[in-house]
């Protein structure tokens, strides 16, 4: 996949890059998949070769401390990723929109605190979770 292909894809489908060994991150991805009936969002694990290549090519943050979203060529990190998901999925997810009354700085402090502690609180796997056959098409 070339950078131009990725940019084109991000205009058709928002893309969510996430920590593939983090149980919290995997839970978030599976929740999004469950509620994304139109298969709008694509996914990529940051630890996979594809994720690393794309991350380097787009100069994405080189850190597993944030989920990264790309939608219509714009890069989202930290708490803005949830905003990107809410704005994409709409429907029931809009109930979370009042969270964005909080200033971005405060949201990101809370996000970073959870990110730093996520392995202790939720655990992690020794390797990335392999998507099942029924959702494999949702992954890059």
C-alpha positions as CSV (number, residue, x, y, z in Angstrom):
1,X,0.0,0.0,0.0
2,X,1.5,3.3,-1.0
3,X,1.0,6.6,0.9
4,X,-1.3,7.8,-1.9
5,X,-3.4,4.7,-1.5
6,X,-3.6,5.2,2.3
7,X,-4.6,8.9,1.9
8,X,-7.2,7.9,-0.6
9,X,-8.4,5.1,1.7
10,X,-8.7,7.6,4.7
11,X,-11.1,9.7,2.6
12,X,-13.3,6.6,2.1
13,X,-12.8,5.0,5.5
14,X,-11.4,6.5,8.7
15,X,-8.5,4.3,9.9
16,X,-7.7,3.5,13.5
17,X,-4.2,2.5,14.5
18,X,-3.9,0.8,17.9
19,X,-1.8,-1.1,20.3
20,X,-2.5,-4.7,19.3
21,X,-1.3,-6.3,22.5
22,X,-3.3,-4.1,24.8
23,X,-6.6,-5.6,26.1
24,X,-8.2,-2.2,26.6
25,X,-7.3,-1.2,23.0
26,X,-8.5,-4.5,21.6
27,X,-11.8,-4.1,23.6
28,X,-12.3,-0.6,22.1
29,X,-11.7,-1.9,18.6
30,X,-14.1,-4.8,19.1
31,X,-16.7,-2.4,20.5
32,X,-16.3,-0.1,17.5
33,X,-16.6,-3.1,15.1
34,X,-19.7,-4.3,16.9
35,X,-21.4,-0.8,16.5
36,X,-20.1,0.1,13.1
37,X,-22.8,-1.7,11.1
38,X,-21.7,0.0,7.9
39,X,-18.1,-1.0,8.2
40,X,-17.0,2.6,8.0
41,X,-13.8,2.3,10.0
42,X,-10.7,0.3,9.1
43,X,-8.1,-0.9,11.6
44,X,-4.4,-1.5,11.8
45,X,-2.2,-2.7,14.7
46,X,0.8,-0.5,15.3
47,X,3.0,-3.5,16.0
48,X,2.3,-5.2,12.7
49,X,4.7,-4.6,9.8
50,X,2.0,-2.7,7.8
51,X,1.3,-0.5,10.8
52,X,5.0,0.3,11.4
53,X,5.5,1.1,7.7
54,X,2.5,3.4,7.5
55,X,3.4,5.0,10.8
56,X,6.9,5.9,9.5
57,X,5.7,7.0,6.1
58,X,3.1,9.4,7.5
59,X,5.4,10.5,10.4
60,X,2.8,9.4,12.9
61,X,3.7,9.6,16.6
62,X,6.2,6.8,17.3
63,X,4.5,5.7,20.5
64,X,2.1,3.1,21.7
65,X,0.8,5.6,24.3
66,X,-2.0,6.8,21.9
67,X,-4.4,5.3,19.5
68,X,-4.1,7.2,16.2
69,X,-6.9,8.0,13.8
70,X,-6.8,9.2,10.3
71,X,-9.9,10.6,8.7
72,X,-10.0,12.5,5.4
73,X,-6.2,12.9,5.6
74,X,-6.3,14.5,9.1
75,X,-4.4,12.8,11.9
76,X,-6.1,12.4,15.4
77,X,-4.3,11.4,18.6
78,X,-5.2,11.0,22.3
79,X,-8.8,12.0,23.2
80,X,-9.5,13.3,19.7
81,X,-9.5,9.7,18.4
82,X,-12.7,9.0,20.4
83,X,-14.2,12.2,19.0
84,X,-13.3,11.0,15.5
85,X,-15.1,7.7,16.2
86,X,-18.1,9.4,17.7
87,X,-18.4,11.8,14.7
88,X,-18.0,8.8,12.3
89,X,-20.5,6.4,13.9
90,X,-23.0,9.0,15.1
91,X,-26.2,7.3,16.4
92,X,-25.9,6.0,20.0
93,X,-22.3,7.2,20.2
94,X,-23.5,10.8,20.2
95,X,-24.4,10.3,23.9
96,X,-20.6,10.6,24.6
97,X,-20.3,14.0,22.8
98,X,-20.8,16.0,26.0
99,X,-17.4,14.7,27.1
100,X,-16.0,17.2,24.6
101,X,-17.2,20.1,26.7
102,X,-14.0,19.4,28.7
103,X,-11.0,21.3,27.5
104,X,-8.7,19.2,25.2
105,X,-5.8,19.6,27.6
106,X,-7.8,18.0,30.5
107,X,-9.2,15.2,28.2
108,X,-5.6,14.4,27.1
109,X,-4.3,14.4,30.7
110,X,-7.0,11.8,31.6
111,X,-6.3,9.9,28.4
112,X,-2.6,9.8,29.1
113,X,-3.1,8.7,32.7
114,X,-5.3,5.7,31.5
115,X,-2.7,5.0,28.7
116,X,0.2,4.8,31.2
117,X,-1.8,2.4,33.4
118,X,-3.7,0.3,30.9
119,X,-1.5,-2.8,31.0
120,X,-1.6,-2.9,34.8
121,X,-5.4,-2.4,34.9
122,X,-6.5,-4.4,31.8
123,X,-3.5,-6.6,30.9
124,X,-1.8,-7.3,27.7
125,X,-1.1,-10.2,25.4
126,X,2.3,-11.6,24.4
127,X,1.4,-11.1,20.8
128,X,-1.1,-9.1,18.7
129,X,-4.6,-10.5,18.5
130,X,-5.3,-12.1,15.1
131,X,-8.6,-10.9,13.7
132,X,-11.2,-13.6,13.1
133,X,-12.3,-14.5,9.6
134,X,-15.6,-12.5,9.8
135,X,-13.8,-9.2,10.6
136,X,-10.5,-9.7,8.8
137,X,-11.6,-7.5,5.9
138,X,-11.8,-4.5,8.3
139,X,-8.1,-4.6,8.9
140,X,-5.3,-3.2,6.7
